[in-house]
Amino acid sequence: MALFDNPFGKRHRLSRSACSCGAHASQAEHEAATSDAAIQRTVEQSMLRAVLPHEVERRAFLSSVGAATALAAISQILPTRFVAEAFAEAGKPEKTDLKVGFIPITCATPIIMAKPMGFYEKQGLDVDVVKTAGWAVVRDKTLNKEYDAAHMLAPMPIAITMGLGSNPVPFAVPAIENVNGQAICLANKHKDNRDPKNWKGMKLAIPFDYSNHNYLLRYYLAEHGIDPDTDVQLRSVPPPEMVANLRADNIDGFLAPDNVVQRAVYDGVGFIHILSKEIWDGHPCCSFSIAQETVQQMPNATAALLRAIMEATAYASKPENRKDVAAAIAPANYLNQPLTVIEQVLTGTYADGLGNVKKDPKRVAFDPFPYESFAVWTLTQMKRWGQIKGEVDYKAVAQQVYRATDAARLMKQAGLTPPEATTKTFVVMGKTFDPDKPKEYLDSFAIKRAS
């Protein structure tokens, strides 16, 4: 099947006229007339292959239900027309002055750096990246359309789409901002208290309830026999306020973005207990998120915005560029951190607060691909800790929110090589997660709230 063949049509013989379909005077006229439909068919084809990966099953399905029914069924999983519109390369942006909210953490590096380093401007956009105090504020301002798009924690668009903590509004994640890049930081008074089994009664901070910081910390504690709901106190604290709370002895530690952790070390009030990549190497943290309604209303502006972020991600992915990136995002209007703190995070050569200088070039990485299995894992943890009640259609929610097919196309445009599959297995603290068996994974935990 050719790239732009209609996956729901029958094979036909091409006519010998001035264009490939025989309906236009020239090939150029043909391409102009059919480009939108071609893009949509590409999305449909990708979705059909994702839902029915085996050729025999696809043919049998199409034969039994027909093309129209097949397309309708797939569109229930993903509104292909709007996706196709949003990620088409051509087209003048409907709006060039855009606002994108962010929290001042290194997780937002591609979104932030795209402003001072000219990636938005290259796409014909004038983007105001707006520093925001906390995650609930980011969510509310995006829902109220004060922001056109936002830097969000990777679980937040899932929660918003499902109506957890807010009214349900369909959101999309076309790009993951960073993987790894977090750590558990403890107050210096706990330097001799490194065994989590002894942490009962401690007060620990997380950035937000719907965050992988929350789920990873809970996972880490539970694997050491500590019930995160009864044996410790978990508090939601905005990342910019965490170091001050640690200094004031309001909390014993936190799992937070690396620039917050490194600042605690820099200020001499905390130390790095463990990097988040030691819990799950390659875990997602933050995302670039946008309401599906915005995608529908501004498909060309959305595409331009995402191309800028993808190109920024490609630039930030190269180790030789990390110091330049650190210099671009450290100033007061962005992260407001000493340059040495940001360089230690991005280069992976850092002080741990225990008298050691460590080197880990993958301490934080910038891989934009939104694997659907990331969303499925997140949903298992939402279910595990009682944030979701009742049955969950893990795969459907993952495919609705995490736009892996769209990300692959944009990655290619930015010079990146996307993975071939939209899902994968991975290991969290020695336990393999199979996205095709979420219920079995959830049932395997001894400590959980889910029944």
C-alpha positions as semicolon CSV with decimal commas, in nm:
position;residue;x (nm);y (nm);z (nm)
1;M;0,000;0,000;0,000
2;A;0,144;0,337;-0,102
3;L;0,184;0,608;0,158
4;F;-0,128;0,805;0,061
5;D;-0,348;0,516;-0,055
6;N;-0,694;0,513;0,098
7;P;-0,679;0,223;0,347
8;F;-1,058;0,182;0,321
9;G;-1,078;0,173;-0,059
10;K;-1,047;-0,110;-0,307
11;R;-0,743;-0,140;-0,527
12;H;-0,786;0,034;-0,860
13;R;-0,584;0,077;-1,177
14;L;-0,439;0,423;-1,232
15;S;-0,549;0,590;-1,554
16;R;-0,298;0,718;-1,803
17;S;-0,376;1,090;-1,791
18;A;-0,191;1,405;-1,685
19;C;-0,218;1,316;-1,317
20;S;-0,209;0,996;-1,115
21;C;-0,583;0,984;-1,048
22;G;-0,705;1,097;-1,391
23;A;-0,924;1,377;-1,257
24;H;-0,689;1,674;-1,289
25;A;-0,510;1,853;-1,572
26;S;-0,168;1,819;-1,412
27;Q;0,009;1,641;-1,129
28;A;0,060;1,976;-0,954
29;E;-0,314;2,043;-0,963
30;H;-0,377;1,691;-0,836
31;E;-0,141;1,736;-0,541
32;A;-0,292;2,072;-0,445
33;A;-0,643;1,931;-0,453
34;T;-0,568;1,610;-0,267
35;S;-0,306;1,708;-0,010
36;D;-0,553;1,750;0,279
37;A;-0,725;1,423;0,202
38;A;-0,389;1,251;0,166
39;I;-0,276;1,367;0,507
40;Q;-0,601;1,251;0,662
41;R;-0,574;0,911;0,492
42;T;-0,219;0,878;0,625
43;V;-0,349;0,931;0,977
44;E;-0,635;0,686;0,914
45;Q;-0,393;0,429;0,777
46;S;-0,166;0,464;1,081
47;M;-0,460;0,427;1,317
48;L;-0,593;0,124;1,132
49;R;-0,252;-0,041;1,149
50;A;-0,225;0,040;1,518
51;V;-0,567;-0,107;1,597
52;L;-0,528;-0,409;1,366
53;P;-0,155;-0,467;1,313
54;H;-0,199;-0,793;1,121
55;E;-0,280;-0,772;0,749
56;V;-0,519;-1,069;0,753
57;E;-0,718;-0,923;1,042
58;R;-0,739;-0,585;0,870
59;R;-0,873;-0,735;0,548
60;A;-1,126;-0,948;0,735
61;F;-1,242;-0,649;0,939
62;L;-1,287;-0,427;0,634
63;S;-1,468;-0,701;0,445
64;S;-1,711;-0,765;0,729
65;V;-1,802;-0,410;0,836
66;G;-1,726;-0,194;0,534
67;A;-1,514;0,117;0,492
68;A;-1,754;0,370;0,645
69;T;-1,810;0,167;0,962
70;A;-1,438;0,101;0,998
71;L;-1,353;0,470;0,971
72;A;-1,629;0,562;1,219
73;A;-1,499;0,306;1,469
74;I;-1,144;0,432;1,443
75;S;-1,253;0,794;1,469
76;Q;-1,409;0,712;1,806
77;I;-1,059;0,635;1,927
78;L;-0,894;0,933;1,761
79;P;-1,057;1,218;1,568
80;T;-0,843;1,168;1,260
81;R;-0,968;1,468;1,065
82;F;-0,864;1,713;1,334
83;V;-0,529;1,543;1,385
84;A;-0,461;1,554;1,014
85;E;-0,547;1,922;1,002
86;A;-0,334;2,003;1,302
87;F;-0,018;1,840;1,185
88;A;-0,015;1,933;0,819
89;E;0,306;2,116;0,731
90;A;0,156;2,380;0,504
91;G;-0,079;2,659;0,592
92;K;-0,049;3,006;0,740
93;P;-0,100;3,010;1,120
94;E;-0,448;3,128;1,212
95;K;-0,290;3,318;1,499
96;T;0,076;3,417;1,541
97;D;0,069;3,577;1,888
98;L;0,046;3,286;2,127
99;K;0,080;3,236;2,503
100;V;0,229;2,918;2,645
101;G;0,240;2,869;3,021
102;F;0,529;2,695;3,198
103;I;0,656;2,612;3,544
104;P;1,020;2,722;3,599
105;I;1,184;2,379;3,595
106;T;1,433;2,213;3,359
107;C;1,160;1,974;3,245
108;A;1,023;2,262;3,035
109;T;1,356;2,316;2,859
110;P;1,236;2,278;2,494
111;I;0,932;2,500;2,552
112;I;1,138;2,771;2,725
113;M;1,451;2,769;2,506
114;A;1,245;2,791;2,188
115;K;1,179;3,157;2,277
116;P;1,529;3,302;2,337
117;M;1,693;3,072;2,082
118;G;1,456;3,167;1,800
119;F;1,276;2,839;1,729
120;Y;0,929;2,995;1,754
121;E;1,033;3,291;1,542
122;K;1,159;3,055;1,273
123;Q;0,804;2,922;1,242
124;G;0,658;3,271;1,207
125;L;0,526;3,281;1,564
126;D;0,553;3,541;1,839
127;V;0,521;3,323;2,149
128;D;0,504;3,463;2,499
129;V;0,624;3,190;2,735
130;V;0,464;3,277;3,067
131;K;0,622;3,171;3,395
132;T;0,348;3,036;3,622
133;A;0,339;2,972;3,997
134;G;0,193;2,622;4,017
135;W;0,037;2,333;3,829
136;A;-0,322;2,406;3,927
137;V;-0,275;2,760;3,793
138;V;-0,133;2,625;3,466
139;R;-0,430;2,392;3,433
140;D;-0,689;2,658;3,509
141;K;-0,538;2,924;3,283
142;T;-0,520;2,675;2,997
143;L;-0,878;2,562;3,052
144;N;-0,988;2,927;3,065
145;K;-0,800;2,987;2,736
146;E;-0,568;3,246;2,888
147;Y;-0,294;3,017;2,755
148;D;-0,310;2,869;2,406
149;A;-0,107;2,568;2,521
150;A;0,102;2,473;2,820
151;H;0,384;2,283;2,978
152;M;0,209;2,023;3,191
153;L;0,304;1,722;3,395
154;A;0,261;1,418;3,171
155;P;-0,037;1,278;3,371
156;M;-0,225;1,611;3,379
157;P;-0,381;1,595;3,028
158;I;-0,503;1,244;3,110
159;A;-0,660;1,369;3,433
160;I;-0,817;1,671;3,260
161;T;-0,957;1,457;2,978
162;M;-1,110;1,216;3,232
163;G;-1,244;1,493;3,455
164;L;-1,018;1,422;3,752
165;G;-0,975;1,739;3,957
166;S;-1,154;1,951;3,695
167;N;-1,439;1,937;3,447
168;P;-1,363;1,685;3,168
169;V;-1,207;1,858;2,868
170;P;-1,036;1,655;2,593
171;F;-0,663;1,731;2,584
172;A;-0,379;1,601;2,368
173;V;-0,011;1,525;2,432
174;P;0,167;1,549;2,097
175;A;0,508;1,571;2,266
176;I;0,681;1,461;2,584
177;E;0,912;1,736;2,708
178;N;1,164;1,529;2,902
179;V;1,243;1,184;3,035
180;N;1,421;1,124;3,367
181;G;1,537;1,453;3,521
182;Q;1,396;1,413;3,875
183;A;1,536;1,296;4,208
184;I;1,449;1,230;4,569
185;C;1,611;1,499;4,780
186;L;1,631;1,474;5,159
187;A;1,722;1,730;5,425
188;N;2,080;1,710;5,546
189;K;1,964;1,582;5,886
190;H;1,873;1,254;5,713
191;K;2,219;1,176;5,574
192;D;2,233;0,875;5,808
193;N;1,873;0,774;5,736
194;R;1,900;0,636;5,386
195;D;1,685;0,323;5,426
196;P;1,327;0,402;5,317
197;K;1,198;0,136;5,552
198;N;1,283;0,380;5,833
199;W;1,096;0,677;5,685
200;K;0,767;0,630;5,871
201;G;0,635;0,963;5,994
202;M;0,832;1,171;5,745
203;K;0,678;1,466;5,559
204;L;0,755;1,446;5,187
205;A;0,659;1,687;4,911
206;I;0,547;1,629;4,554
207;P;0,466;1,896;4,293
208;F;0,107;1,786;4,221
209;D;-0,129;1,495;4,281
210;Y;-0,148;1,415;3,907
211;S;0,224;1,382;3,850
212;N;0,472;1,105;3,790
213;H;0,662;1,252;4,085
214;N;0,370;1,142;4,300
215;Y;0,342;0,800;4,136
216;L;0,717;0,729;4,137
217;L;0,756;0,833;4,501
218;R;0,457;0,623;4,602
219;Y;0,595;0,332;4,400
220;Y;0,939;0,365;4,564
221;L;0,794;0,384;4,915
222;A;0,554;0,093;4,863
223;E;0,831;-0,130;4,727
224;H;1,007;-0,074;5,059
225;G;0,698;-0,160;5,262
226;I;0,591;0,200;5,336
227;D;0,226;0,283;5,271
228;P;0,235;0,633;5,122
229;D;-0,114;0,715;5,253
230;T;-0,073;0,599;5,613
231;D;0,297;0,576;5,700
232;V;0,414;0,917;5,568
233;Q;0,262;1,255;5,488
234;L;0,264;1,353;5,121
235;R;0,215;1,724;5,054
236;S;0,166;1,906;4,724
237;V;0,413;2,195;4,710
238;P;0,487;2,408;4,399
239;P;0,844;2,337;4,282
240;P;0,965;2,699;4,334
241;E;0,869;2,673;4,703
242;M;1,025;2,335;4,782
243;V;1,376;2,445;4,879
244;A;1,242;2,712;5,114
245;N;1,016;2,455;5,280
246;L;1,310;2,216;5,319
247;R;1,522;2,494;5,471
248;A;1,242;2,586;5,713
249;D;1,210;2,219;5,821
250;N;0,849;2,205;5,704
251;I;0,929;1,892;5,505
252;D;1,188;1,615;5,529
253;G;1,239;1,582;5,155
254;F;1,077;1,577;4,814
255;L;1,073;1,411;4,475
256;A;1,105;1,698;4,234
257;P;1,264;1,827;3,911
258;D;1,642;1,823;3,905
259;N;1,695;2,199;3,909
260;V;1,499;2,218;4,237
261;V;1,698;1,926;4,377
262;Q;2,029;2,073;4,260
263;R;1,940;2,411;4,410
264;A;1,889;2,242;4,749
265;V;2,238;2,096;4,716
266;Y;2,379;2,431;4,597
267;D;2,226;2,607;4,900
268;G;2,358;2,340;5,136
269;V;2,020;2,235;5,273
270;G;1,973;1,895;5,111
271;F;2,133;1,600;4,931
272;I;2,041;1,368;4,646
273;H;1,917;1,036;4,781
274;I;1,842;0,874;4,445
275;L;1,781;0,987;4,088
276;S;1,439;0,907;3,944
277;K;1,609;0,720;3,658
278;E;1,726;0,470;3,921
279;I;1,360;0,395;3,986
280;W;1,259;0,388;3,619
281;D;1,517;0,471;3,357
282;G;1,343;0,651;3,072
283;H;1,028;0,755;3,255
284;P;0,832;1,055;3,120
285;C;0,798;1,361;3,336
286;C;0,646;1,660;3,159
287;S;0,461;1,717;2,836
288;F;0,357;1,980;2,588
289;S;-0,020;1,982;2,613
290;I;-0,299;2,145;2,418
291;A;-0,678;2,128;2,425
292;Q;-0,825;1,929;2,139
293;E;-1,061;2,219;2,073
294;T;-0,758;2,444;2,018
295;V;-0,617;2,190;1,774
296;Q;-0,945;2,201;1,584
297;Q;-0,968;2,581;1,581
298;M;-0,602;2,654;1,503
299;P;-0,458;2,356;1,315
300;N;-0,185;2,552;1,134
301;A;-0,079;2,750;1,440
302;T;-0,071;2,426;1,640
303;A;0,146;2,261;1,377
304;A;0,388;2,555;1,368
305;L;0,410;2,560;1,747
306;L;0,483;2,191;1,764
307;R;0,744;2,203;1,489
308;A;0,926;2,472;1,687
309;I;0,921;2,260;2,001
310;M;1,032;1,947;1,816
311;E;1,327;2,135;1,664
312;A;1,418;2,276;2,006
313;T;1,401;1,924;2,147
314;A;1,633;1,798;1,875
315;Y;1,882;2,074;1,959
316;A;1,862;2,012;2,335
317;S;1,911;1,638;2,281
318;K;2,274;1,691;2,174
319;P;2,522;1,697;2,467
320;E;2,741;1,955;2,294
321;N;2,454;2,205;2,306
322;R;2,364;2,167;2,671
323;K;2,573;2,457;2,807
324;D;2,426;2,696;2,549
325;V;2,079;2,579;2,642
326;A;2,156;2,626;3,013
327;A;2,265;2,984;2,948
328;A;1,943;3,052;2,754
329;I;1,701;2,927;3,022
330;A;1,879;3,021;3,349
331;P;1,787;3,396;3,355
332;A;1,530;3,544;3,590
333;N;1,245;3,559;3,338
334;Y;1,276;3,182;3,286
335;L;1,419;2,954;3,556
336;N;1,578;3,224;3,773
337;Q;1,859;2,991;3,884
338;P;2,238;3,021;3,907
339;L;2,390;2,908;3,578
340;T;2,603;2,647;3,754
341;V;2,288;2,480;3,891
342;I;2,133;2,448;3,544
343;E;2,460;2,333;3,388
344;Q;2,497;2,058;3,650
345;V;2,150;1,931;3,563
346;L;2,179;1,947;3,184
347;T;2,538;1,825;3,149
348;G;2,498;1,548;3,407
349;T;2,814;1,639;3,598
350;Y;2,690;1,737;3,940
351;A;2,752;1,753;4,316
352;D;2,527;1,517;4,514
353;G;2,542;1,697;4,849
354;L;2,725;1,402;5,006
355;G;3,072;1,517;4,907
356;N;3,075;1,349;4,567
357;V;3,084;1,479;4,211
358;K;2,893;1,240;3,986
359;K;2,866;1,205;3,609
360;D;2,553;1,081;3,436
361;P;2,493;1,228;3,090
362;K;2,144;1,075;3,089
363;R;2,039;1,236;3,415
364;V;1,786;1,421;3,201
365;A;1,706;1,349;2,838
366;F;1,481;1,510;2,580
367;D;1,288;1,251;2,387
368;P;0,956;1,386;2,256
369;F;0,787;1,061;2,163
370;P;0,463;1,011;2,363
371;Y;0,451;0,633;2,390
372;E;0,097;0,517;2,454
373;S;0,239;0,273;2,711
374;F;0,349;0,574;2,920
375;A;-0,016;0,674;2,947
376;V;-0,127;0,318;3,027
377;W;0,127;0,294;3,312
378;T;0,010;0,629;3,448
379;L;-0,350;0,509;3,440
380;T;-0,257;0,197;3,638
381;Q;-0,111;0,418;3,910
382;M;-0,411;0,652;3,909
383;K;-0,626;0,343;3,956
384;R;-0,387;0,195;4,213
385;W;-0,410;0,497;4,443
386;G;-0,784;0,554;4,410
387;Q;-0,782;0,856;4,178
388;I;-0,987;0,659;3,924
389;K;-1,295;0,465;4,027
390;G;-1,454;0,186;3,826
391;E;-1,341;0,025;3,504
392;V;-1,075;0,186;3,284
393;D;-1,034;0,142;2,909
394;Y;-0,658;0,187;2,929
395;K;-0,583;0,160;2,561
396;A;-0,861;0,390;2,443
397;V;-0,767;0,668;2,686
398;A;-0,399;0,634;2,602
399;Q;-0,464;0,661;2,229
400;Q;-0,698;0,955;2,272
401;V;-0,454;1,166;2,474
402;Y;-0,101;1,054;2,378
403;R;-0,065;1,131;2,006
404;A;0,216;0,899;1,909
405;T;0,134;0,895;1,536
406;D;0,140;1,274;1,517
407;A;0,463;1,292;1,714
408;A;0,635;1,054;1,474
409;R;0,553;1,278;1,179
410;L;0,675;1,591;1,355
411;M;0,992;1,423;1,476
412;K;1,082;1,341;1,118
413;Q;1,027;1,704;1,022
414;A;1,265;1,808;1,302
415;G;1,537;1,566;1,193
416;L;1,469;1,313;1,468
417;T;1,410;0,942;1,416
418;P;1,086;0,824;1,576
419;P;1,046;0,469;1,703
420;E;0,858;0,224;1,486
421;A;0,610;0,121;1,756
422;T;0,375;0,343;1,954
423;T;0,403;0,130;2,265
424;K;0,674;-0,064;2,449
425;T;0,748;-0,257;2,766
426;F;0,978;-0,117;3,034
427;V;1,105;-0,198;3,382
428;V;1,017;-0,009;3,701
429;M;1,221;-0,115;4,008
430;G;1,289;-0,457;3,861
431;K;0,928;-0,526;3,758
432;T;0,847;-0,543;3,386
433;F;0,542;-0,349;3,273
434;D;0,348;-0,494;2,981
435;P;0,103;-0,233;2,847
436;D;-0,118;-0,512;2,713
437;K;-0,173;-0,643;3,068
438;P;-0,250;-0,341;3,286
439;K;-0,496;-0,523;3,513
440;E;-0,250;-0,800;3,589
441;Y;0,015;-0,538;3,667
442;L;-0,221;-0,353;3,900
443;D;-0,326;-0,673;4,076
444;S;0,039;-0,760;4,146
445;F;0,085;-0,482;4,404
446;A;0,044;-0,561;4,772
447;I;0,002;-0,195;4,876
448;K;-0,274;-0,015;4,688
449;R;-0,615;0,147;4,731
450;A;-0,780;-0,016;4,429
451;S;-1,008;-0,308;4,512
